[in-house]
Amino acid sequence: MRQVFNFDPKYRVTMLTRGEWTRGNGTPHVLKGLIWFTDGSRMKKGTRAGVYGQSVGGRLRISLERYATVFQAEIYGILACAYEIQLYGRTEKYVNICSDSQAALKALQAARTSPLVQSAKRR
């Protein structure tokens, strides 16, 4: 895959510590506005991405077949989440997409990345 450069992101990546997530009940207080969760996984049957919109009750399960990696599923889940948020047409100032993949979050922070990550950055 060819590399793509992004020097002007339209979002901010914030990585919270385990303590910030486990302190208190529910979602950390530092998150404001819409809250969405994404996850990627790989099983014998194939690789999947999942998206859940806590604020709107939206849920997606996406099959990526058996050749996709967990990293690709994590990034695809974030991209699908961004599309889903656009479909809802909500006007909140803050939208949070929570992922447990440090590798995916760091890829979204990087200036140089792959086309798949770049498409997730554009949303």
Secondary structure, DSSP 8 states (H G I E B T S, - for coil): ---EE-SS-SS------HHHHHSSSSS-TT--SEEEEEEEEEETTEEEEEEEETTTTEEEEEE-TTTS-HHHHHHHHHHHHHHHHHHHT---S-EEEEES-HHHHHHHH-SEE-HHHHHHHH-
